[in-house]
Amino acid sequence: MTKSNFKNKSHYTVLGVMSGTSLDGIDLCLARFELDYSWQFQIIATKTVPYSKNWQQRLRTALDLSPKDLEVLNADYTKLLADTIQPFIDDHSAIFIDAVSSHGHTVFHQPHFGKTLQIGNLPNLATYINQTVVCDFRTQDVALGGQGAPLVPIGDALLFSEYDYCLNLGGFANISFEQKNQRIAFDVCPVNIVLNHYVQSLGMAYDAEGQIASKGTVNGPLLEALNALEFYRIPPPKSLGIEWVKSDVFPIIEAFELDVEAILRTVVEHCSIQLSIVLKSHQLQKGLITGGGVFNAFLMQRISALYGQDLQLANVMVIEFKEALIFGFLGVLKLRNEPNCLQSVTGASNNHSSGSIYFSEKKQ
């Protein structure tokens, strides 16, 4: 199918592919999107393929690689994506897929310097899996002066409009909502990228239900130092990256030389404070809460307590695969040459249709 044919369709079946900063694995979400006055979606199948310990380590240290080694990592990761996607497609061979829409994996994100890199967005991904591929959604937005993030708010607006706000608790917390007839969205604070980092010293991948954090005691001076970070005083649009965590957050935490329980408890309190400030200041009520942080019961309790309201959760499939679902939708909008990046969200010079489209020979 050629690019021009996509514009004339009213329904699309797309495989959305997402890898987040938490390094949990690669999320796959096969979904059908249909346009009938408004956009509707149906999730057909989902799967998370965990990273091996070797791949977790390679991705965790990617920021420190030389340009040459980054090229090798990019090529290897593109092949890993193909080897992850192809079996999933084979398992659902009875379903025709219009395209695979992939986020890739973020190595660095420094929009203030005009830099962002997501590996796994090489053209040969389309050749490996014999599918039309839409990818590399952030680069164009950064080139247009935007933050290149967050990217999911267009999906929040068009697929989940019944909610006042959408909050994702992943490696970072990001929120999106309508304000004065335009979509506003931004990263709020780090969440799992910090919590998981410290709990790994105990030999665990994550703090199940926040049980370890709940046993700790808040360290007042550390909490004050985290809340004083300059990022929280910057108005949106704004976004966060792993570089900021390494340069601004980890050094503050490590200077206090606390045990892991105290660190986790203080970070949970910090996240809860920052999130409750945003929810209260914008008077947000009915929300869709997604991301791995939803399963941290203690974190959810602290946010609710400081916010003063119970948080409403989505069904488990949406909680776990919303970002992969929306990246599939971003691919649909790109294939239709319709805006999938909003100026009001990223700060780019204009709304635009971002991403690259690669066709395999068999899909032409």
N, C-alpha and C positions, 0 to 999 in steps of 0.2 A: 504494500500500500504506500503510495506517495504521500508527501507532506500535505499536498493540496486536498487529498481525499479525506483527511482527518477532520477538516473544517466542516464538512457537510454531514457528519454523523451526529446522532442525538444520543447515542449510548456507546460506552467504551468499557472494555475489560482490561484492567491494567494491574501489573504486579508492582507494588510499591516496596522499596528496599531502603532500610534505615539502619545506620550504625551510630550510636550516641557516645557521648564522652564517658559514660559509666563503664564502657567496655564489657557490657553483659553479653553481647553477641550481635548477630545480624538478624534484624526483624524483617520478615516477609509477610506482606498482606496482599492477597489477591482479591480485588474488589471490582464491582460493576458500578459505573457512574452513569446516570441517565438525566438528561435535561428535558424537563417538561414544565415550563414556566419557571421552575426553580430546580436546583440540582438536588438529586437524591442519590444515595449510595446503598449498596448491599455488600457486606463482607462475605466472600465465598469461602476462603480458607486462609489460615495464618500459621506461622511457624517461627520460632526463634532458634537460630543455630548458634550455640555458644562458641566463643573463641577458645582455641586451645591455649594453654599457658604460654606457649612460645609466641603465639600471635598477640596475646595480651601484653607481653613484655615488649614486643617489637613496636606495637602501637603506643604503648606508654612512654617509650623512649624516642619516638619518632622526631620530636621537637628538637632533639640534639644532633640529628644526623646532618652530614654534609650534603650539599646539593646532589652530588653523584649518588650517594647512598639513598637519598630520597627518591631518585629516579628508579632505583632498583626496588625499593619498597613499593612505590606506586605500581610498577609492573607486576610485582608479586601479589599485591593486594587486589588488583584488577582480576588476576587469575583466580584468587581465592573467592572473590565475588561470583565469578562465573561458575566455579565448582560448587558454590553454595546454591546459586539460583537454578542451575540446570536440573538437578535432581527434583527440586520442587516443581518445576515446570513439567518434568516427566511424570510426576505423580498425578498431575492434573492435565494430562495430555488431551483429554476429551474437550477441554475448554480452549477456545481460540483466544489468544492474548494479543491485544492491539499493540502493547508496548510494555517495556520494563522501565520504571521511573525510579532512579536511584540517587540517593543523597551522597553516597560515598562516605568516607570517614575523615573528619576534620583533624588535620595535623596542627595547623596554626591558624589563628583568626585575629588579624590586627587591622581592622578597617580604618583606624585613624592613621595608619601608614599606607593605606591603599593595598593591603596584602591579605590574602586568604588562600588557603590550600586545602582542598578535599581530595584525597587520593581515591583511586578506583574509578575515576571518570575518564579513562582513556577510550578512544574510539574502538579499540579491538575488543572491548566488552561485548559490543553488538555482534562481532564476528564469532566470538567464543560461543555465544548462546543462540545465535541465529534469530535474533529478535531486534526490533526497533528499540533503541535505548534513548531515554531522555535523562540528562544528568547535568552536573556542574551548575547548580542553580545560584550559587552565591557570587561568583566572579563578576558577572555583569553588573549586579547591584552595587558592589564595591567600586567598580569602575565609574559608575554614575554618581559616586559620592555618598552611597548609602552604607549602612552597617552590614548589609549582607545577612542580616538576622534580626529578629526571628522571621522564618519563612512560612510558618504554618498559619498565620492569622487570616490569610485569604481563605483558607479552608475552614477556619473557625467561623468566618463571616457567612460563607456560602453553604456549609454543610451542617453547622450547629448553631444556627441563628436563634433558636429558641432559648439559648442561655444568655444571661447578662454578661458572663465572662467565661473564658476558658483558661485554666491554669494547669500547666504541665510541671510536674515535679520529677525532673530527670537529673542528669549531671548538674544542670543549672535549673532554677525555677524561672519560667517565663510565663507571661500573662498577656491576654489580648481581650479587648472590649471595645464597645462603641462609645464614642464621645463626640458630641456635636456633629452627628451624622458622618463621622469618619472612623475608621478602625485605628485604634491605638494599641501598640504592643511593644514589649521590651523585656529584656532579661532582668529579673529581680535580684537574685542572689545565687551563690553556689549552694548546692544541696548534696547530692550523692557523690559528686566528684571529690568532696572533702570527707564526708562520712565514710565512704568506702576506702579511701586512702588510709585512714587511721585504723580502721577495724582490721585491715589486712595484716597489720603487725601482730594481730592475735591469731593469724592463720585462717581467717574467715573472709569470704568474698564480700559480705555485707552484714549489717546488724539486723538480724531477723526481727521484725516488728518493733525495732528500737529498744529491745530488752536491755542491751548493755548501756545504752545512753540513759535509760530510765533509772539506772542504779547509781549514776554519777551525780555530782553536785556542780551547779553552775559556778564558774569562776568569774567573779564580778569584773576584775580588771581586764581579763581577756575578752569578755563580752563587750565591755565598753570600747575596747580597741577595735574589735571587728565592726561594731556599729558605727564607728567613726571613720571608716574607710571612705575615701573621696567619692567613689563610684555612686554611693547612695545619695549624694547631693547633686548629681548631674541629672538634668531633666531628660526624658526620652526625646528622640530615639537613642537607645544605647544597647550594647550587647557585651557579653562576656566570653572569654576564651581561657583555655588551660594556662596560657602564658601569664595571665593576670593572677590566677590562683597560685602559680609557682612563685611569682615575683612579689605579690602583695599579701596573700593570705597565709600560705604555709610558714613564711618567716615569722609572722606575728604569733601564730599558734606555737611554733617550736621554741620561741624565746621564753615562754612561760614554763617549759619543762614539766608539763602535767602528765598524769597517767591517762590512758586511753579513755576510761570511763568519763573523766572530767572533761576531756576534749569533746567527746561525742555529745555529752549533755549540754555543754556550752554552745556548740555549733548548732544543735537542734533549737536551742533557745534563740540564737541569733537569727536563724532562718525564719522561725515563727514570728519574731518581732518584725522583721523586714516585710514579710508577706502580709501580716495583719495591718501594718501601716498602709500598704498599697490598697488592700481591700476596703479599709475604713475611709481613707482619704477620697476614694472614688465612689463610695457608697454602693459597692457591688453586692448583689444579693444572691441570685440563682446562678450557681457556677457548675461547670463541667470540670472535674478534677481528674487528671490522668497522669501517667508516668509511674515509674517504679517506686517513687517516694510515697505513693498512696498506700503501699503495703507496710510502710513504717507507721504502725499504729500509734506509737508514742509521739512522733512528729505531727501526725494528724490531730491528736488530742491537744497538743500545745498550740497549734495554729487555731483550732476551734476555740480554745480557752481565751486566747488573746484577741481573736476576732470577735468573739461574743456570739457566734452562731455555729450550729452544726454544719459541717461540710457535706454536700450531696455528692455521692460517687456515681460514676457511670458503670455500665456493665463491664465485666472483666476484660472482654475482648477489646472494647474501645479503650479501656485504661491502658492496656499493654501495647496496642497496635495503632493508636490514633496517629502518631507521627508518621509511621510507614504508610498508613491509609492516606494521609494528606499529601505526602510526597508523591503518591500515585496520582492524586488529584492535580497537583502542580504540573505533573507531566501532561495530563489531559489538557489543561489550560495552555501549556506551551504548544502542544500539537495543534490547538485551535488558534494559535497566535493571539491569545487573549491575556490580559495582565494577570500575572501570578505573584508579582511583588508590588507592594503598595508604598507609595511615597510617604504617606502618613505614618507608616510603621518603621521603615528603614531609614528615612531621611534622604533617599535618592532624589535626583533632580526631577523625576517624573515616575508615574506608574509605568510598568513595563512587563514584557513577557520574557522571563529569564530562563536560561538553560541552553544546553546544546543537544541537538538531535543527531543520532547516528543510526544509519540504516545498514542492516546486514544484506548481503547479496541475495539471500533467499527471501528476504522480506520486501525487496524492491517491487 
